[in-house]
Amino acid sequence: MSKRSNFLSDLIGAPWWLGVTLAFFVWLFFAHLIDFVHIPGADVNPFLRMFDGALHQPGLRDVSWLFVAVCLVGSLGSLVRLLLRGRLFDAQTDRGSIQKLDWRQFERLVAEAYARQGFRVGENGQGGADGGVDLYLHRDGQKTIVQCKHWRSTRVGSPVVREMYGLMQHEGASAVKIVTSGHFTEDARLFARDKPIDLVDGQRLHKLIGELQRGRQDEPSTEALATQSPACPQCGGSMVERTNRRTHERFLGCHNYPRCRGTLQVQ
């Protein structure tokens, strides 16, 4: 079931500075620049003259102040959203507390986890409890899509992983992460092997949250450091750990495979 979107909700889901920036430029235009702006040709074309007159109506300025107010409210809502998301993250004490979250809270928890690892996180806002891309992660010029599966009893199987792999290619992303509060089937793990697919189960998520909670006051978490893979020696893209099917040795392969076949040894 998808969630309806509107301008205000989009602003709340966006970075807080976006609403402030929009409000500033709208205020600047209508407060200081509008008197110097005229539609070209309005002096000879009656149709353009009508639009130019409408642009300078006092009522339009009143509407612009309403737009400015909505933008500022959206920015405030965005700041509150980030604050509540951080508090939700810090309130988790064990896997039991994670299991008690609803699916919306679980998505926010995962978003905060990746935000604290240095990713720029975009919340889709159009998804729901039934699947699809929930988060977009951006870092080092790479885009990663994320799906959150808050399944308490059912294991996440290979059909979900295959679907997200197809979405990764459709979205032009370099990798996909599937995060669940439960577990993955063996078929799901086999399909993800040697692909830029990161499967994060409940145990790994709980460990990551604990490390990030401690690392915020101490030092970066080991999980966070692990995600900061070295650059590909051929194209500069990020690397993902893979396994040689013949020798079963681990190595780092480029996310852009097969376009790029850069590799590195695992240290």
C-alpha positions in Angstrom: 0.0 0.0 0.0 1.7 3.2 -1.2 1.8 6.4 0.7 0.2 9.6 -0.8 2.6 12.4 -1.4 2.2 16.2 -1.5 4.5 19.2 -1.5 4.7 19.6 2.2 5.4 15.9 2.9 8.0 15.9 0.2 9.7 18.9 1.9 9.6 17.1 5.2 11.3 14.1 3.7 13.9 16.2 1.9 17.1 17.7 3.5 16.1 20.5 5.9 18.1 23.1 3.9 16.0 22.6 0.8 12.9 24.3 2.2 14.9 27.2 3.5 16.6 27.7 0.1 13.3 27.7 -1.7 11.8 30.1 0.8 14.7 32.5 0.5 14.6 32.7 -3.3 10.8 33.1 -3.5 11.0 35.9 -0.9 13.9 37.5 -2.8 12.0 37.4 -6.0 8.7 38.8 -4.8 10.1 41.3 -2.3 12.9 42.8 -4.3 13.0 41.7 -8.0 9.4 41.4 -9.1 9.1 45.1 -10.1 12.0 44.7 -12.5 10.8 41.6 -14.2 8.5 41.8 -17.2 7.5 39.2 -19.8 9.2 40.0 -23.1 6.7 41.3 -25.7 4.1 42.2 -23.2 4.0 45.8 -24.6 2.9 44.7 -28.0 1.1 41.4 -27.4 -2.3 41.6 -25.5 -2.1 38.0 -24.4 1.4 38.4 -22.9 0.3 41.8 -21.4 -2.4 39.9 -19.5 0.0 37.5 -18.0 2.5 40.2 -17.2 -0.3 42.1 -15.4 -1.3 39.0 -13.4 2.4 38.5 -12.4 2.4 41.9 -10.7 -1.0 41.6 -9.0 -0.7 42.3 -5.2 -2.6 39.1 -4.5 0.2 37.0 -6.0 2.6 38.4 -3.5 0.3 37.4 -0.7 0.2 33.9 -2.1 4.1 33.9 -2.3 4.2 34.6 1.5 2.1 31.5 2.0 4.5 29.5 -0.1 7.4 30.8 2.0 5.6 29.8 5.2 5.0 26.3 3.8 8.7 25.9 2.9 9.8 26.9 6.3 7.3 24.6 8.0 8.6 21.8 5.8 12.2 22.6 6.8 11.2 22.5 10.5 9.4 19.2 9.9 12.6 17.8 8.3 14.7 18.8 11.3 12.2 17.2 13.7 12.2 14.0 11.5 16.0 13.8 11.8 15.8 14.3 15.5 13.2 11.7 16.1 15.0 9.2 13.8 18.2 9.7 15.8 16.3 9.1 19.1 14.7 6.0 17.7 18.1 4.7 16.7 19.7 5.4 20.1 16.7 3.8 21.9 17.4 0.3 20.5 18.9 -2.0 23.1 18.5 -5.5 21.7 16.9 -7.5 18.9 13.7 -7.6 20.9 13.3 -3.8 20.8 13.9 -3.9 17.0 11.2 -6.6 16.5 8.7 -4.4 18.3 9.0 -1.6 15.7 6.4 -1.2 13.0 7.6 -1.2 9.4 7.8 2.6 9.1 10.0 2.8 12.2 12.1 0.0 10.9 12.8 1.9 7.7 13.8 5.0 9.7 16.1 2.9 11.9 17.9 1.5 8.8 18.0 5.0 7.3 19.7 6.4 10.4 22.2 3.5 10.4 23.4 4.3 7.0 23.4 8.0 7.6 25.8 7.5 10.5 28.1 5.5 8.2 28.5 8.6 6.0 25.9 7.9 3.3 23.6 10.6 2.0 20.2 9.0 2.6 17.1 9.6 0.6 13.8 8.2 1.8 11.6 7.1 -1.1 8.3 7.9 0.7 6.3 6.1 -2.0 6.7 2.6 -0.8 5.0 0.6 1.9 5.1 -2.6 3.8 4.8 -4.6 0.6 8.2 -4.0 -1.0 10.0 -1.8 -3.5 12.9 0.6 -3.1 12.7 2.2 0.4 16.0 4.1 0.6 18.5 5.6 -1.8 22.1 5.8 -0.6 24.7 8.1 -2.2 28.4 8.2 -1.5 31.6 8.7 -3.5 29.5 9.1 -6.7 27.8 5.7 -6.3 24.1 5.1 -5.8 22.8 2.1 -3.8 19.2 1.1 -3.4 17.9 -0.4 -0.2 14.9 -2.5 0.7 13.8 -3.0 4.3 12.0 -6.2 5.2 10.6 -6.2 8.7 9.5 -9.8 8.7 9.4 -11.3 12.1 8.9 -14.9 11.2 9.1 -15.4 7.4 12.6 -15.8 5.9 13.5 -13.5 3.0 13.8 -15.7 -0.1 15.5 -15.6 -3.4 12.5 -14.0 -5.3 12.9 -10.8 -3.2 16.6 -10.7 -3.9 16.1 -11.3 -7.7 13.5 -8.6 -7.8 15.8 -6.1 -6.1 18.7 -7.1 -8.4 16.5 -6.3 -11.4 15.5 -2.9 -9.8 19.2 -2.2 -9.2 19.8 -2.5 -12.9 16.6 -0.5 -13.8 17.6 2.3 -11.4 21.2 2.4 -12.7 22.5 1.8 -9.2 25.9 0.3 -8.4 24.7 -2.0 -5.6 21.7 -3.1 -3.6 21.2 -3.7 0.1 18.4 -5.8 1.6 18.0 -5.4 5.3 15.7 -7.6 7.4 15.0 -8.0 11.0 14.8 -11.7 10.4 16.8 -14.1 8.3 17.5 -15.0 4.6 17.1 -18.4 3.0 20.1 -20.3 1.7 18.7 -19.8 -1.9 18.7 -16.0 -1.3 22.3 -16.1 -0.1 23.4 -18.3 -3.1 21.8 -15.9 -5.6 23.5 -12.9 -3.9 26.9 -14.5 -4.0 29.4 -12.8 -6.4 26.9 -9.9 -7.1 26.8 -6.4 -5.7 24.1 -7.5 -3.3 24.5 -7.0 0.5 22.2 -9.1 2.6 21.9 -7.7 6.2 20.0 -10.0 8.6 18.7 -9.2 12.0 21.8 -10.4 13.9 24.1 -8.3 11.7 21.8 -5.3 11.9 21.7 -5.5 15.7 25.5 -5.7 15.9 25.9 -2.7 13.6 23.5 -0.6 15.6 25.3 -1.4 18.8 28.7 -0.5 17.3 27.4 2.8 15.8 25.8 3.7 19.1 29.1 3.3 20.8 31.2 4.6 17.9 29.3 7.9 18.0 31.1 8.7 21.2 34.2 6.7 20.8 35.5 5.9 17.3 34.0 4.7 14.0 32.5 1.3 14.1 34.2 -1.7 12.6 31.2 -2.3 10.4 31.2 1.3 9.2 34.9 1.1 8.4 34.3 -2.2 6.6 31.8 -0.6 4.2 34.3 2.0 3.2 35.9 -0.2 0.5 39.0 0.8 -1.4 38.6 2.3 -4.9 38.9 0.2 -8.0 42.4 0.5 -9.4 41.0 0.6 -13.0 37.9 2.9 -12.9 37.9 4.3 -9.4 34.5 2.8 -8.4 33.8 1.1 -5.1 34.7 -2.6 -4.5 32.7 -5.5 -3.2 33.9 -8.7 -1.6 33.4 -11.8 -3.8 34.4 -15.5 -3.8 36.3 -17.3 -6.6 34.0 -20.2 -7.5 36.9 -22.5 -8.4 39.4 -21.7 -5.6 36.9 -20.4 -3.1 39.3 -17.6 -2.3 37.9 -14.2 -1.3 38.8 -11.1 -3.3 37.5 -7.6 -4.0 35.8 -7.0 -7.3 34.6 -3.8 -8.9 30.9 -2.9 -8.5 30.9 -2.0 -12.2 31.5 -5.6 -13.3 31.3 -6.7 -16.1 32.0 -3.3 -17.5 35.1 -3.1 -15.3 37.1 -6.2 -14.2 39.3 -4.5 -11.6 40.2 -6.7 -8.6 42.1 -6.4 -5.4 43.3 -9.0 -2.8 41.5 -9.1 0.5 43.8 -7.7 3.2 
